[in-house]
Every structure is written in structure tokens, then in C-alpha cells.
Amino acid sequence: MTGIEILLLIVVLVGVLVAASLIRAVSPFIINAVVGLVVLFLAQAVFGFSIAVTPIVLLIVALGGVPGSIVVLVLSLLGVAFVP
């Protein structure tokens, strides 16, 4: 193996390790966002809550996860915000 091949192998290995650690760090947030969106969908589909799904609602639920979806549901039920 030449020096360039060894250097390229080291660079690729470091890149894979960085990507794996980044995925490990971000995955809880992704799971929380998906669960929050599922809660919002189930509240509409199964329980019949009427919530105006806007980009703001999706942003709150995606960033807040389950607590964000509960806040959106409560505000919608009280008629404060997100009412269709």
C-alpha cells in the first residue's frame, strides 16, 4: 500500500466514526419527533380532535415531540390556538 492509500483509509475511517457518533447523538431527537407526530395523528384520526395542521404546528410537534403535541392538543381543545 502506498502512503496515499493509507491516508485515504484513515480519512474514511475517521469519517465513518464521526458519522456514527453523530447519528447516535441525534437519534433520540428524531425518535421523539416521530412519536410526537404519531400522537398528533392519533389524536385526530382515532379520538376525533380537530386541530389545524399548519407548518407552525408541525414545527412545534417536531421540535417538542410528545410534550409539544400535548401542548398543541391542549391549546386546540381550549380554543386558544390551532383551531380549524
C-alpha positions in Angstrom: 0.0 0.0 0.0 1.2 3.4 -0.8 1.1 6.4 1.6 -1.9 8.0 -0.2 -3.9 4.8 0.1 -3.2 4.6 3.8 -4.1 8.2 4.3 -7.3 7.8 2.4 -8.2 4.7 4.5 -7.6 6.7 7.7 -9.7 9.6 6.4 -12.6 7.3 5.5 -12.4 5.5 8.9 -12.5 8.8 10.7 -15.4 9.9 8.6 -17.4 6.8 9.4 -16.7 7.1 13.1 -17.8 10.8 13.1 -21.0 9.9 11.2 -21.8 7.1 13.6 -21.3 9.3 16.7 -23.5 12.0 15.1 -26.3 9.5 14.3 -26.1 8.2 17.9 -26.4 11.7 19.3 -29.3 12.8 17.0 -31.4 9.6 17.1 -33.2 10.3 20.4 -34.4 13.7 19.0 -35.6 12.0 15.8 -37.5 9.3 17.7 -39.1 11.9 19.9 -40.2 14.0 16.9 -41.7 10.9 15.2 -43.5 9.8 18.3 -44.9 13.4 18.7 -46.2 13.4 15.2 -47.8 9.9 15.7 -49.5 11.2 18.9 -50.9 14.2 16.9 -52.1 11.9 14.1 -53.7 9.5 16.5 -55.5 12.4 18.3 -57.0 13.4 15.0 -57.7 10.0 13.5 -58.8 7.9 16.5 -60.1 10.4 19.0 -61.6 12.9 16.6 -59.8 16.0 17.8 -59.9 18.8 15.3 -56.5 20.5 15.0 -55.5 22.9 12.2 -52.3 21.3 10.9 -50.1 24.2 9.8 -46.4 24.5 9.4 -46.2 26.1 12.9 -48.0 23.1 14.4 -45.7 20.7 12.7 -42.6 22.7 13.8 -43.8 22.7 17.4 -44.5 19.0 17.4 -41.3 18.1 15.6 -39.1 20.1 17.9 -41.1 19.4 21.1 -42.0 15.8 20.5 -44.6 14.3 22.8 -44.7 17.4 25.1 -45.1 19.6 22.1 -48.0 17.6 20.7 -49.7 17.7 24.2 -49.3 21.5 24.2 -50.9 21.7 20.8 -53.7 19.4 21.8 -54.5 21.4 25.0 -54.4 24.7 23.2 -56.6 23.4 20.5 -59.1 21.9 22.9 -59.2 25.2 24.9 -59.8 27.1 21.7 -56.7 29.3 22.3 -54.8 28.3 19.2 -54.6 25.8 16.3 -58.4 25.7 15.9 -59.6 24.9 12.4 
